[in-house]
Amino acid sequence: MSKNNIAVTVDSVIFCKTNNNFKVLLVQRKNEPYKDEWALPGGFVEENEDLETAAKRELKEETGLSIESMQQVQAFGKPNRDPRGHTISIAFLSRIYSEEKLKAADDAKDAKWFDLEKLPDMKLAFDHDEIINVAQQFL
């Protein structure tokens, strides 16, 4: 990625509510940057692709999960949030009410549901902790 280009990515925050308890879907990254770390499902928007379509595509590619509708939450674009270059991510939110089976694929080594109260001990990749915190305001 050239330093003069700004890349656009999408991230999906999928909350699952069961028994008055919220879980969030995370994927374990297969590739650098942040290889083996947990992150939100997401990736680069393709040329001529709608943002929500890109979020749904990346979600399905990485977890096998298909979502009908998503709500745009916010854009995240602090410089240096991605070591590959200046990247702006548009975060999308969806709420579901059953813990769907997941199948990690594409850029994801693993995909799991995590209790919001018990997220992995390590910091999440990129600024995904911040994205989840912002998305929780919409619950």
C-alpha positions in Angstrom: 0.0 0.0 0.0 1.4 3.4 -1.0 1.7 6.0 1.7 -0.3 8.4 -0.5 -3.3 6.0 -0.6 -6.0 5.7 2.0 -7.6 2.3 2.2 -11.2 1.7 3.2 -12.1 -1.4 5.2 -15.2 -2.6 7.0 -15.5 -4.3 10.4 -18.5 -6.2 11.7 -19.6 -6.2 15.3 -22.0 -9.0 15.7 -23.7 -9.2 19.1 -25.6 -12.3 20.1 -28.0 -12.0 23.0 -29.0 -15.2 24.8 -30.3 -15.4 28.3 -29.8 -11.6 29.0 -26.2 -12.1 28.2 -24.4 -10.5 25.2 -21.6 -12.2 23.3 -19.5 -10.8 20.5 -18.1 -12.6 17.5 -14.3 -12.5 17.1 -11.9 -14.1 14.6 -8.3 -15.2 15.2 -6.2 -13.7 12.4 -4.4 -16.1 10.1 -2.0 -13.5 8.6 0.0 -10.5 9.5 -0.5 -7.9 10.7 -1.6 -9.1 14.2 -1.2 -12.8 13.2 -2.9 -15.1 15.8 -4.5 -12.2 17.6 -8.3 -11.8 18.0 -10.1 -9.2 15.9 -13.5 -8.3 14.5 -14.3 -10.0 11.2 -13.6 -7.6 8.4 -11.4 -6.6 5.5 -10.8 -4.3 2.5 -13.7 -3.0 0.4 -13.4 -4.0 -3.2 -13.6 -1.5 -6.0 -17.3 -0.6 -6.8 -18.5 -2.5 -3.7 -21.1 -1.0 -1.4 -19.9 -0.7 2.2 -22.6 -2.9 3.8 -22.2 -5.5 1.0 -18.5 -5.6 1.8 -19.1 -6.1 5.5 -21.5 -9.0 4.8 -19.1 -10.5 2.3 -16.1 -10.4 4.7 -18.3 -11.7 7.6 -19.4 -14.7 5.5 -15.9 -15.4 4.1 -14.3 -15.4 7.5 -17.0 -17.0 9.7 -19.6 -18.6 7.4 -22.2 -16.4 9.0 -24.8 -14.7 6.8 -26.5 -11.6 8.2 -29.6 -9.9 6.5 -29.2 -6.4 7.8 -26.5 -4.3 9.5 -26.5 -0.8 11.0 -23.5 1.5 10.2 -22.0 2.6 13.5 -19.1 4.9 12.9 -15.9 5.5 10.9 -12.6 4.9 12.6 -9.6 6.5 10.9 -6.8 7.4 13.3 -3.5 7.4 11.6 -1.4 4.3 12.5 -4.4 2.2 13.4 -3.2 -0.2 10.8 0.6 -0.8 10.3 0.0 -1.4 6.6 -0.9 2.2 6.0 -3.6 4.8 6.5 -6.8 2.9 6.7 -10.3 4.1 7.4 -12.7 1.4 8.7 -16.4 1.7 8.6 -17.9 -0.4 11.5 -21.2 -2.2 11.1 -23.4 -3.7 13.9 -25.8 -6.5 13.8 -27.8 -8.2 16.7 -28.8 -11.8 16.5 -30.6 -14.0 19.1 -29.0 -17.4 18.7 -25.4 -18.4 18.9 -24.9 -19.5 15.3 -22.3 -22.1 14.4 -19.2 -20.6 13.0 -16.7 -21.9 10.4 -13.4 -20.0 10.2 -12.2 -19.6 6.7 -10.3 -17.2 4.4 -8.2 -14.9 6.5 -9.5 -16.3 9.8 -7.7 -19.1 11.7 -10.6 -19.4 14.2 -13.9 -17.8 14.9 -15.6 -17.8 18.4 -18.3 -16.2 20.4 -16.9 -14.3 23.5 -18.9 -13.0 26.5 -18.6 -9.2 26.4 -17.6 -9.4 30.0 -14.9 -11.9 29.3 -13.1 -10.8 26.2 -9.7 -12.4 25.5 -7.0 -11.2 28.0 -4.8 -9.7 25.3 -5.6 -6.5 23.6 -7.6 -7.0 20.3 -5.9 -6.3 17.0 -6.0 -2.8 15.5 -8.4 -0.6 17.5 -11.1 -3.2 17.7 -11.5 -2.8 21.5 -12.5 0.8 20.8 -14.9 -0.2 18.0 -16.6 -2.8 20.3 -16.9 -0.1 23.0 -18.6 2.3 20.6 -20.9 -0.4 19.2 -22.1 -1.3 22.8 -23.7 2.1 23.0 -26.2 0.9 20.4 -27.3 -2.2 22.4 
